[in-house]
Amino acid sequence: MNPAQTIKVLIIDDHAMVRRGLSTFLKVRPELELVGEGSSGEEALRLCQALQPDVVLMDLKMPGMDGVMATRIITEKYPCIRIIVLTSFQEEDLIRKALGAGAISYLLKNVSAEELTKAIQSAHAGFSTLTREAMEALARPTSETPLDAPVADLTRRELEVLALMVAGLTNPDIAERLVVSRSTVKAHVSNILGKLNAANRSEAVSIALKHKLLE
């Protein structure tokens, strides 16, 4: 792969052994480029500004600013940077908070090297990779996700966009498929998230599947 096509990856984890293992993994993957390492949320913010990585491998529980807050700030300031949560914790509350903060993927640290490579490539392309526990947490109804599916509130065009989101298409892909502008697709996606009370695309997809909105 041409160096210009490599995916720039930043590691954020407060455990040196974890960073060392991830660093070794990244250095033997020609399609991935390790651009930096940090051990806290504060360092994550500083390194994202300085290095502009494509993907961040983000731990959740760290001293000082945690991974959830760092994820929220990074995704707000740098929407092109994709955050993959890589953690040992699979509590439902943490999963919801991380994905709600803007993380595109949620993985456990026992993930295989091949699975992690695919997850990084998918995140860079705009696709989510979620553990079974994360999918179950998103699909489980909460007080913010009523059992009565709000399908009647979605327009025909929004249902078309939602169907393409479920199929894994990114906003540019959807714009090309529907022959509309990217800003139009972005507006539709924003409306869909609001009507479904979804924090992000992954949650919207889970709600659509659970409530069979597209059947």
C-alpha atoms as an extended CHARMM CRD file, in Angstrom:
* protein
*
       215  EXT
         1         1  MET       CA              0.0000000000        0.0000000000        0.0000000000  PROA      1               0.0000000000
         2         2  ASN       CA              1.2080000000        3.4760000000       -0.8370000000  PROA      2               0.0000000000
         3         3  PRO       CA              2.2720000000        5.3760000000        2.3280000000  PROA      3               0.0000000000
         4         4  ALA       CA             -0.1600000000        8.1370000000        1.3620000000  PROA      4               0.0000000000
         5         5  GLN       CA             -2.9790000000        5.6330000000        1.7250000000  PROA      5               0.0000000000
         6         6  THR       CA             -2.0730000000        4.3820000000        5.1790000000  PROA      6               0.0000000000
         7         7  ILE       CA             -4.4890000000        4.9790000000        8.0420000000  PROA      7               0.0000000000
         8         8  LYS       CA             -2.9730000000        7.1350000000       10.7860000000  PROA      8               0.0000000000
         9         9  VAL       CA             -3.7180000000        5.6660000000       14.2140000000  PROA      9               0.0000000000
        10        10  LEU       CA             -3.3490000000        7.1860000000       17.6800000000  PROA      10              0.0000000000
        11        11  ILE       CA             -3.2760000000        5.0070000000       20.8230000000  PROA      11              0.0000000000
        12        12  ILE       CA             -4.7120000000        6.3470000000       24.0970000000  PROA      12              0.0000000000
        13        13  ASP       CA             -4.3950000000        4.0170000000       27.1020000000  PROA      13              0.0000000000
        14        14  ASP       CA             -3.0320000000        4.5290000000       30.5920000000  PROA      14              0.0000000000
        15        15  HSD       CA             -1.3930000000        1.0770000000       30.6890000000  PROA      15              0.0000000000
        16        16  ALA       CA              2.0970000000        1.0120000000       29.1850000000  PROA      16              0.0000000000
        17        17  MET       CA              1.8980000000       -2.7170000000       28.4160000000  PROA      17              0.0000000000
        18        18  VAL       CA             -1.3060000000       -2.2310000000       26.4210000000  PROA      18              0.0000000000
        19        19  ARG       CA              0.2410000000        0.6340000000       24.4680000000  PROA      19              0.0000000000
        20        20  ARG       CA              3.3320000000       -1.4470000000       23.7890000000  PROA      20              0.0000000000
        21        21  GLY       CA              1.2910000000       -4.3580000000       22.4950000000  PROA      21              0.0000000000
        22        22  LEU       CA             -0.8500000000       -2.1500000000       20.2680000000  PROA      22              0.0000000000
        23        23  SER       CA              2.2210000000       -0.3120000000       19.0350000000  PROA      23              0.0000000000
        24        24  THR       CA              3.8940000000       -3.5760000000       18.0330000000  PROA      24              0.0000000000
        25        25  PHE       CA              0.7330000000       -4.6850000000       16.2660000000  PROA      25              0.0000000000
        26        26  LEU       CA              0.4340000000       -1.4420000000       14.2970000000  PROA      26              0.0000000000
        27        27  LYS       CA              4.0890000000       -1.3690000000       13.2520000000  PROA      27              0.0000000000
        28        28  VAL       CA              3.8130000000       -4.6840000000       11.4110000000  PROA      28              0.0000000000
        29        29  ARG       CA              0.7200000000       -3.6300000000        9.4680000000  PROA      29              0.0000000000
        30        30  PRO       CA              1.7780000000       -1.7250000000        6.3270000000  PROA      30              0.0000000000
        31        31  GLU       CA             -1.7320000000       -0.3830000000        5.8530000000  PROA      31              0.0000000000
        32        32  LEU       CA             -1.6860000000        1.2370000000        9.3170000000  PROA      32              0.0000000000
        33        33  GLU       CA              0.6160000000        3.9370000000       10.6750000000  PROA      33              0.0000000000
        34        34  LEU       CA              1.1530000000        4.6110000000       14.3720000000  PROA      34              0.0000000000
        35        35  VAL       CA              1.4110000000        8.3830000000       14.7400000000  PROA      35              0.0000000000
        36        36  GLY       CA              1.4140000000        8.7240000000       18.5210000000  PROA      36              0.0000000000
        37        37  GLU       CA              0.5790000000        7.4170000000       21.9900000000  PROA      37              0.0000000000
        38        38  GLY       CA             -1.0120000000        8.9630000000       25.0590000000  PROA      38              0.0000000000
        39        39  SER       CA             -2.1260000000        7.8750000000       28.5090000000  PROA      39              0.0000000000
        40        40  SER       CA             -5.0150000000       10.2170000000       29.3490000000  PROA      40              0.0000000000
        41        41  GLY       CA             -7.9560000000       12.0830000000       27.9100000000  PROA      41              0.0000000000
        42        42  GLU       CA             -6.0380000000       15.3330000000       28.1450000000  PROA      42              0.0000000000
        43        43  GLU       CA             -3.2040000000       13.8750000000       26.0770000000  PROA      43              0.0000000000
        44        44  ALA       CA             -5.7400000000       12.5610000000       23.5940000000  PROA      44              0.0000000000
        45        45  LEU       CA             -7.0030000000       16.1090000000       22.9640000000  PROA      45              0.0000000000
        46        46  ARG       CA             -3.5130000000       17.5240000000       22.6050000000  PROA      46              0.0000000000
        47        47  LEU       CA             -2.3190000000       14.7550000000       20.2840000000  PROA      47              0.0000000000
        48        48  CYS       CA             -5.4220000000       14.8980000000       18.1100000000  PROA      48              0.0000000000
        49        49  GLN       CA             -4.8370000000       18.5940000000       17.5630000000  PROA      49              0.0000000000
        50        50  ALA       CA             -1.1360000000       18.1180000000       16.8340000000  PROA      50              0.0000000000
        51        51  LEU       CA             -1.2270000000       14.8860000000       14.8220000000  PROA      51              0.0000000000
        52        52  GLN       CA             -4.6810000000       14.8210000000       13.2010000000  PROA      52              0.0000000000
        53        53  PRO       CA             -4.9700000000       11.0010000000       13.2300000000  PROA      53              0.0000000000
        54        54  ASP       CA             -7.5770000000        9.1970000000       11.1650000000  PROA      54              0.0000000000
        55        55  VAL       CA             -8.5040000000        6.7680000000       13.9490000000  PROA      55              0.0000000000
        56        56  VAL       CA             -8.0290000000        6.8230000000       17.7230000000  PROA      56              0.0000000000
        57        57  LEU       CA             -7.9350000000        3.6400000000       19.8090000000  PROA      57              0.0000000000
        58        58  MET       CA             -9.4360000000        4.9960000000       23.0330000000  PROA      58              0.0000000000
        59        59  ASP       CA             -9.4160000000        3.4270000000       26.4950000000  PROA      59              0.0000000000
        60        60  LEU       CA            -12.3220000000        4.4190000000       28.7350000000  PROA      60              0.0000000000
        61        61  LYS       CA            -11.1790000000        4.4280000000       32.3450000000  PROA      61              0.0000000000
        62        62  MET       CA             -8.1120000000        6.6310000000       32.7730000000  PROA      62              0.0000000000
        63        63  PRO       CA             -6.9150000000        9.0660000000       35.4360000000  PROA      63              0.0000000000
        64        64  GLY       CA             -8.0080000000       12.6490000000       34.8880000000  PROA      64              0.0000000000
        65        65  MET       CA            -10.2660000000       13.0630000000       31.8760000000  PROA      65              0.0000000000
        66        66  ASP       CA            -11.8090000000        9.7130000000       30.9810000000  PROA      66              0.0000000000
        67        67  GLY       CA            -12.2670000000        8.2560000000       27.5240000000  PROA      67              0.0000000000
        68        68  VAL       CA            -15.9440000000        9.1560000000       27.2710000000  PROA      68              0.0000000000
        69        69  MET       CA            -15.3350000000       12.8710000000       27.8030000000  PROA      69              0.0000000000
        70        70  ALA       CA            -12.2950000000       12.8510000000       25.5330000000  PROA      70              0.0000000000
        71        71  THR       CA            -14.3410000000       11.1110000000       22.8380000000  PROA      71              0.0000000000
        72        72  ARG       CA            -17.1190000000       13.6840000000       23.1040000000  PROA      72              0.0000000000
        73        73  ILE       CA            -14.7410000000       16.6340000000       22.7770000000  PROA      73              0.0000000000
        74        74  ILE       CA            -12.7090000000       15.0980000000       19.9360000000  PROA      74              0.0000000000
        75        75  THR       CA            -15.7330000000       14.1600000000       17.8460000000  PROA      75              0.0000000000
        76        76  GLU       CA            -17.1690000000       17.6590000000       18.3050000000  PROA      76              0.0000000000
        77        77  LYS       CA            -13.9190000000       19.4550000000       17.4210000000  PROA      77              0.0000000000
        78        78  TYR       CA            -12.6390000000       17.0120000000       14.7910000000  PROA      78              0.0000000000
        79        79  PRO       CA            -15.6030000000       15.2110000000       13.1720000000  PROA      79              0.0000000000
        80        80  CYS       CA            -13.3210000000       13.4950000000       10.6470000000  PROA      80              0.0000000000
        81        81  ILE       CA            -11.4480000000       11.6380000000       13.4050000000  PROA      81              0.0000000000
        82        82  ARG       CA            -12.9950000000        8.2380000000       14.1570000000  PROA      82              0.0000000000
        83        83  ILE       CA            -12.9130000000        6.9310000000       17.7220000000  PROA      83              0.0000000000
        84        84  ILE       CA            -12.7360000000        3.2030000000       18.4430000000  PROA      84              0.0000000000
        85        85  VAL       CA            -13.2710000000        2.4020000000       22.1020000000  PROA      85              0.0000000000
        86        86  LEU       CA            -10.9130000000       -0.4020000000       23.0770000000  PROA      86              0.0000000000
        87        87  THR       CA            -11.6260000000       -1.4310000000       26.6530000000  PROA      87              0.0000000000
        88        88  SER       CA            -11.8790000000       -4.2790000000       29.1480000000  PROA      88              0.0000000000
        89        89  PHE       CA            -15.2880000000       -3.0800000000       30.3490000000  PROA      89              0.0000000000
        90        90  GLN       CA            -18.6050000000       -4.1240000000       28.8560000000  PROA      90              0.0000000000
        91        91  GLU       CA            -21.1200000000       -2.5520000000       31.2490000000  PROA      91              0.0000000000
        92        92  GLU       CA            -24.2270000000       -1.3790000000       29.4220000000  PROA      92              0.0000000000
        93        93  ASP       CA            -24.0060000000        2.1150000000       30.8960000000  PROA      93              0.0000000000
        94        94  LEU       CA            -20.4290000000        2.5630000000       29.6650000000  PROA      94              0.0000000000
        95        95  ILE       CA            -21.3340000000        1.2710000000       26.2160000000  PROA      95              0.0000000000
        96        96  ARG       CA            -24.2070000000        3.7430000000       25.9010000000  PROA      96              0.0000000000
        97        97  LYS       CA            -22.1120000000        6.6390000000       27.1810000000  PROA      97              0.0000000000
        98        98  ALA       CA            -19.2020000000        5.8970000000       24.8350000000  PROA      98              0.0000000000
        99        99  LEU       CA            -21.3620000000        5.5080000000       21.7450000000  PROA      99              0.0000000000
       100       100  GLY       CA            -23.4710000000        8.4710000000       22.7690000000  PROA      100             0.0000000000
       101       101  ALA       CA            -20.2900000000       10.5420000000       23.0050000000  PROA      101             0.0000000000
       102       102  GLY       CA            -19.5650000000        9.7730000000       19.3750000000  PROA      102             0.0000000000
       103       103  ALA       CA            -17.4240000000        6.6380000000       19.2970000000  PROA      103             0.0000000000
       104       104  ILE       CA            -17.9850000000        4.7820000000       16.0470000000  PROA      104             0.0000000000
       105       105  SER       CA            -16.9690000000        1.3610000000       17.3830000000  PROA      105             0.0000000000
       106       106  TYR       CA            -16.8140000000       -0.4720000000       20.7070000000  PROA      106             0.0000000000
       107       107  LEU       CA            -14.3870000000       -3.3860000000       21.1080000000  PROA      107             0.0000000000
       108       108  LEU       CA            -12.9360000000       -5.3930000000       23.9580000000  PROA      108             0.0000000000
       109       109  LYS       CA             -9.1830000000       -5.7110000000       24.4320000000  PROA      109             0.0000000000
       110       110  ASN       CA             -9.2720000000       -9.4400000000       23.7460000000  PROA      110             0.0000000000
       111       111  VAL       CA            -10.0720000000       -8.6940000000       20.0900000000  PROA      111             0.0000000000
       112       112  SER       CA             -7.8140000000      -10.4870000000       17.6090000000  PROA      112             0.0000000000
       113       113  ALA       CA             -5.2430000000       -8.6220000000       15.5230000000  PROA      113             0.0000000000
       114       114  GLU       CA             -7.1680000000       -9.3940000000       12.3460000000  PROA      114             0.0000000000
       115       115  GLU       CA            -10.4600000000       -8.1920000000       13.8470000000  PROA      115             0.0000000000
       116       116  LEU       CA             -8.8330000000       -5.0020000000       15.0790000000  PROA      116             0.0000000000
       117       117  THR       CA             -7.3040000000       -4.3190000000       11.6700000000  PROA      117             0.0000000000
       118       118  LYS       CA            -10.7020000000       -4.7130000000       10.0190000000  PROA      118             0.0000000000
       119       119  ALA       CA            -12.3310000000       -2.5140000000       12.6640000000  PROA      119             0.0000000000
       120       120  ILE       CA             -9.7890000000        0.2760000000       12.0640000000  PROA      120             0.0000000000
       121       121  GLN       CA            -10.2820000000        0.0650000000        8.3070000000  PROA      121             0.0000000000
       122       122  SER       CA            -14.0590000000        0.0310000000        8.7440000000  PROA      122             0.0000000000
       123       123  ALA       CA            -13.9980000000        3.0050000000       11.1280000000  PROA      123             0.0000000000
       124       124  HSD       CA            -11.8740000000        4.9640000000        8.6840000000  PROA      124             0.0000000000
       125       125  ALA       CA            -14.4820000000        4.2310000000        6.0020000000  PROA      125             0.0000000000
       126       126  GLY       CA            -17.3080000000        5.3090000000        8.3160000000  PROA      126             0.0000000000
       127       127  PHE       CA            -18.6020000000        1.9070000000        9.4250000000  PROA      127             0.0000000000
       128       128  SER       CA            -19.1770000000        0.7140000000       12.9840000000  PROA      128             0.0000000000
       129       129  THR       CA            -17.8300000000       -2.4450000000       14.5890000000  PROA      129             0.0000000000
       130       130  LEU       CA            -19.5930000000       -3.4060000000       17.8130000000  PROA      130             0.0000000000
       131       131  THR       CA            -19.2420000000       -6.2800000000       20.2350000000  PROA      131             0.0000000000
       132       132  ARG       CA            -22.2690000000       -8.4860000000       20.8150000000  PROA      132             0.0000000000
       133       133  GLU       CA            -22.6800000000       -6.8250000000       24.2150000000  PROA      133             0.0000000000
       134       134  ALA       CA            -22.7060000000       -3.3800000000       22.6070000000  PROA      134             0.0000000000
       135       135  MET       CA            -25.3400000000       -4.4040000000       20.0720000000  PROA      135             0.0000000000
       136       136  GLU       CA            -27.5080000000       -5.8760000000       22.8200000000  PROA      136             0.0000000000
       137       137  ALA       CA            -27.1490000000       -2.7190000000       24.9270000000  PROA      137             0.0000000000
       138       138  LEU       CA            -28.2330000000       -0.5280000000       22.0350000000  PROA      138             0.0000000000
       139       139  ALA       CA            -31.1390000000       -2.7840000000       21.1350000000  PROA      139             0.0000000000
       140       140  ARG       CA            -32.4510000000       -2.9440000000       24.7040000000  PROA      140             0.0000000000
       141       141  PRO       CA            -35.1860000000       -0.3500000000       25.3020000000  PROA      141             0.0000000000
       142       142  THR       CA            -34.5070000000        2.4660000000       27.7560000000  PROA      142             0.0000000000
       143       143  SER       CA            -36.5960000000        5.3220000000       29.0610000000  PROA      143             0.0000000000
       144       144  GLU       CA            -35.2760000000        7.3550000000       26.1360000000  PROA      144             0.0000000000
       145       145  THR       CA            -36.1210000000        4.6200000000       23.6150000000  PROA      145             0.0000000000
       146       146  PRO       CA            -39.8840000000        3.9970000000       23.8670000000  PROA      146             0.0000000000
       147       147  LEU       CA            -41.3080000000        0.6250000000       22.9170000000  PROA      147             0.0000000000
       148       148  ASP       CA            -43.7490000000        2.3040000000       20.5400000000  PROA      148             0.0000000000
       149       149  ALA       CA            -41.6260000000        2.7080000000       17.4290000000  PROA      149             0.0000000000
       150       150  PRO       CA            -41.9520000000        6.2390000000       16.0200000000  PROA      150             0.0000000000
       151       151  VAL       CA            -42.1710000000        4.9840000000       12.4460000000  PROA      151             0.0000000000
       152       152  ALA       CA            -45.1000000000        7.2860000000       11.6240000000  PROA      152             0.0000000000
       153       153  ASP       CA            -42.8860000000       10.3070000000       12.2680000000  PROA      153             0.0000000000
       154       154  LEU       CA            -40.3840000000        9.3220000000        9.5780000000  PROA      154             0.0000000000
       155       155  THR       CA            -40.9860000000       10.5760000000        6.0670000000  PROA      155             0.0000000000
       156       156  ARG       CA            -40.6670000000        8.2520000000        3.0790000000  PROA      156             0.0000000000
       157       157  ARG       CA            -37.2990000000        9.8000000000        2.2180000000  PROA      157             0.0000000000
       158       158  GLU       CA            -36.0750000000        9.4060000000        5.8090000000  PROA      158             0.0000000000
       159       159  LEU       CA            -37.0480000000        5.7390000000        5.6990000000  PROA      159             0.0000000000
       160       160  GLU       CA            -35.0400000000        5.3760000000        2.5020000000  PROA      160             0.0000000000
       161       161  VAL       CA            -32.0380000000        6.9880000000        4.1510000000  PROA      161             0.0000000000
       162       162  LEU       CA            -32.4780000000        4.8340000000        7.2620000000  PROA      162             0.0000000000
       163       163  ALA       CA            -32.5540000000        1.6940000000        5.1120000000  PROA      163             0.0000000000
       164       164  LEU       CA            -29.2490000000        2.6830000000        3.5420000000  PROA      164             0.0000000000
       165       165  MET       CA            -27.7990000000        3.4060000000        6.9840000000  PROA      165             0.0000000000
       166       166  VAL       CA            -28.8070000000       -0.0950000000        8.0840000000  PROA      166             0.0000000000
       167       167  ALA       CA            -27.0810000000       -1.4130000000        4.9640000000  PROA      167             0.0000000000
       168       168  GLY       CA            -23.8820000000        0.2360000000        6.1880000000  PROA      168             0.0000000000
       169       169  LEU       CA            -23.6290000000        3.0760000000        3.6810000000  PROA      169             0.0000000000
       170       170  THR       CA            -21.8620000000        6.3010000000        4.6520000000  PROA      170             0.0000000000
       171       171  ASN       CA            -23.3270000000        9.7580000000        3.9950000000  PROA      171             0.0000000000
       172       172  PRO       CA            -21.3680000000       10.1900000000        0.7260000000  PROA      172             0.0000000000
       173       173  ASP       CA            -22.5350000000        6.7400000000       -0.4060000000  PROA      173             0.0000000000
       174       174  ILE       CA            -26.1540000000        7.5950000000        0.4200000000  PROA      174             0.0000000000
       175       175  ALA       CA            -25.8780000000       10.9210000000       -1.4030000000  PROA      175             0.0000000000
       176       176  GLU       CA            -24.5870000000        9.1510000000       -4.4980000000  PROA      176             0.0000000000
       177       177  ARG       CA            -27.2540000000        6.4400000000       -4.3060000000  PROA      177             0.0000000000
       178       178  LEU       CA            -30.1350000000        8.9230000000       -3.9140000000  PROA      178             0.0000000000
       179       179  VAL       CA            -28.5990000000       11.5500000000       -6.2190000000  PROA      179             0.0000000000
       180       180  VAL       CA            -28.7560000000       14.3270000000       -3.6320000000  PROA      180             0.0000000000
       181       181  SER       CA            -26.1520000000       16.5190000000       -1.9460000000  PROA      181             0.0000000000
       182       182  ARG       CA            -24.1820000000       15.3950000000        1.0900000000  PROA      182             0.0000000000
       183       183  SER       CA            -25.6220000000       18.2640000000        3.1020000000  PROA      183             0.0000000000
       184       184  THR       CA            -29.1250000000       17.0050000000        2.3090000000  PROA      184             0.0000000000
       185       185  VAL       CA            -28.2060000000       13.5210000000        3.5210000000  PROA      185             0.0000000000
       186       186  LYS       CA            -26.6420000000       14.9860000000        6.6610000000  PROA      186             0.0000000000
       187       187  ALA       CA            -29.8840000000       16.8300000000        7.3760000000  PROA      187             0.0000000000
       188       188  HSD       CA            -31.9400000000       13.6580000000        6.8620000000  PROA      188             0.0000000000
       189       189  VAL       CA            -29.6550000000       11.6830000000        9.1870000000  PROA      189             0.0000000000
       190       190  SER       CA            -29.9110000000       14.3950000000       11.8300000000  PROA      190             0.0000000000
       191       191  ASN       CA            -33.7090000000       14.3210000000       11.5890000000  PROA      191             0.0000000000
       192       192  ILE       CA            -33.7310000000       10.5260000000       11.8350000000  PROA      192             0.0000000000
       193       193  LEU       CA            -31.5650000000       10.5490000000       14.9730000000  PROA      193             0.0000000000
       194       194  GLY       CA            -33.8310000000       13.1460000000       16.5510000000  PROA      194             0.0000000000
       195       195  LYS       CA            -37.0650000000       11.3190000000       15.7460000000  PROA      195             0.0000000000
       196       196  LEU       CA            -35.7220000000        7.9890000000       16.9820000000  PROA      196             0.0000000000
       197       197  ASN       CA            -34.1430000000        9.5250000000       20.0900000000  PROA      197             0.0000000000
       198       198  ALA       CA            -30.8810000000        7.9480000000       18.9570000000  PROA      198             0.0000000000
       199       199  ALA       CA            -27.5330000000        9.2840000000       20.1160000000  PROA      199             0.0000000000
       200       200  ASN       CA            -25.7290000000        8.2080000000       16.9500000000  PROA      200             0.0000000000
       201       201  ARG       CA            -25.9900000000        6.2000000000       13.7260000000  PROA      201             0.0000000000
       202       202  SER       CA            -25.2840000000        2.8820000000       15.4540000000  PROA      202             0.0000000000
       203       203  GLU       CA            -28.1290000000        3.3870000000       17.9090000000  PROA      203             0.0000000000
       204       204  ALA       CA            -30.4740000000        4.4690000000       15.1060000000  PROA      204             0.0000000000
       205       205  VAL       CA            -29.6700000000        1.2870000000       13.2050000000  PROA      205             0.0000000000
       206       206  SER       CA            -30.2560000000       -0.8390000000       16.3060000000  PROA      206             0.0000000000
       207       207  ILE       CA            -33.6160000000        0.8520000000       16.9420000000  PROA      207             0.0000000000
       208       208  ALA       CA            -34.6280000000        0.3190000000       13.3230000000  PROA      208             0.0000000000
       209       209  LEU       CA            -33.7890000000       -3.3710000000       13.5130000000  PROA      209             0.0000000000
       210       210  LYS       CA            -35.3820000000       -3.9540000000       16.9050000000  PROA      210             0.0000000000
       211       211  HSD       CA            -38.6500000000       -2.2210000000       15.9970000000  PROA      211             0.0000000000
       212       212  LYS       CA            -38.6490000000       -3.5430000000       12.4200000000  PROA      212             0.0000000000
       213       213  LEU       CA            -39.1280000000       -0.0470000000       11.0790000000  PROA      213             0.0000000000
       214       214  LEU       CA            -38.2220000000       -1.0480000000        7.5560000000  PROA      214             0.0000000000
       215       215  GLU       CA            -40.5410000000       -4.0340000000        7.2000000000  PROA      215             0.0000000000
